[in-house]
């Protein structure tokens, strides 16, 4: 057990039970099951918090079963000199146990669902709009806010959970929830991780309730002044200090992410100061940083329209460069002639250290945009009638309109994921100058952080009628980029000139084959106007016919083995499939046929045809006789048939 102090909450000490501490190699967490993730997504809670114009010590409110309480025994000394410490057990869930988050969320949700019939909206808020012990929710009117908060508070109270520190952009709501007395400092609530100012820290964002806007505040003035050259560790700390879960300023942070990747490539140690070239870029980023404090992003998506009669569209813009990928999403509300657009979320990612081609990067950006759009779409409680996806990459548009099986595995898998989540008709091409996501991948100039910039408002054409939107150009819907490599094989079909199954005697078959070869040779000699051969068959003609018959039998049963051994005349035996009956032998190819290496191969007194017998399939018609060594799969020819005259 050890205490944890929060500088944002002076005077409050939180005790953490170190369930990961080991004794004899075993800790409490090592024997506990973590349990399923019961938390609602932080991004989903924040997204729903923007839809409308408007627990204390949670773990300690969950009582453990008596038989499980002894797993949390601890010793307690009243004084430092006490030699006989008292033994206590923890009767409630403790901070530090790996199962506490899952169990506490389960208890909270299962208790709330008992009130489904009475307080349906309040139960939905508890189950889906709580992040751990914080609730963020927005409603249309002050009366709805008060009633919902009261219902949620009563449900939690019946289960032993105490809701406190109510905050709202409406003083009337705060006064009603706090018994007529507004909270001190409730006009501006600290929602930023790592900041020391403010009265309450919730979900990592700053919310100015006076203007009902999200904003940002800076700290660590010494480092951010630029007088001190940072180390790689300090650059990373500065990047992680800015908490931006929705991605409002991801295009601004993207520059620092790219810089950090350059520092990493330069092999700078964690506590080593960055190089001169990196320091210049660091100062460039710092010159823009003070403008972040002036950013004010309306919490509510809409200011004039209402969701009741609004036609809502979701527009996703994607782009990529050699430095990274970017996706930015806007919600477009249209009610009669009134149009409003709001930044719903954005995501920027640096490119991998290994170089990625621009077509692949553009496709990866499209995948990121589709995933982010699907997350926001699933999180919204308002209905989105139409979704659009905009890209300035013609290669992506071509791949989407083609058969993705034609392309490489990298491209085909990502195209398949895109088409599973979106419709092909949702995708449109946009010129690069009108693509807002381009600001997240390229710093052609310092970013415009004013509220009126197109990054926060959306591109100008979204505020106009759909007829004035960029028309999709008539591009060729076929691209040869990233085509799947095909292997073209050219091989000669072995068509026997004689059917061996029509012969029952080896001598007859051999003689007929030799005469067929002579007939072919005589026809060739007639064409060349030379004398035909009419003498009796020679030894060489019989040997040629014999070799040809062996080839017929081998190519019928060992086609794959012959192909492997023909590609490499050295040691290709290890490439023969294990399912082959020749796998355990030592076969090799001579000029014409497949042979086996015999043990007498090195003896110079034995003919090579005897030392290296021919391998023949046992059940083939050519191999029905003259075989002395055989098994169920093959025969080894070790005697040459007599040559008939």
Secondary structure, 3 states (H helix, E strand, C coil): CEEEECCCCCCCEEEECCCCCCECCECCHHHCCCCCCCCCCHHHHHHHHCCCCCCECCHHHCECCHHHHHHHEEEECCCCCCCCCEEEECCECCCCCCCHHHHHHHHHHHHHHHHCCCCHHHHHHHHHCEECCEECCCCCCHHHHHHHHHHHHHHHHHCCCECCCCCCCCHHHHHHHCCCCCCCCCCEECCCCCCCCCCCCCCCCEEECCCCEEECCCCCHHHHCCCCCCEHHHHHHHHHHCCCCCCCCHHHHHHHHHHHHHHHHCCCCCCCECCHHHHHHHHHHHHHHHHHHHCCEECCCCCCCCCCCCEEEEEEEEEECCCEEEEEEEEEEEECCEEEEEEEEEEEEECCCCCCCHHHHHHHHHHHHHHHHHHHHHHCCCCCCEEEEEECCHHHHHHHHCCHHHECHHHHHHHHHHHHHCCHHHEEECCHHHCHHHHHCCCCCCCCCCCCCHHHHCCHHHHCCHHHCCCCCCCCCCCCCCECCCCCCCCCCCCCCCCHHHCCCHHHHHHHHHHHHHHHHHHHHHHCCCCCCCCCCCHHHHHHHHHHHHHHHHHHHCHHHHHHHHHCCCCCHHHCCCCCCCCCCCEEECCCCEEECCCCCCCCCCCHHHHCCEEEECCCHHHCCCCCEECCCEEEECCCCCCCC
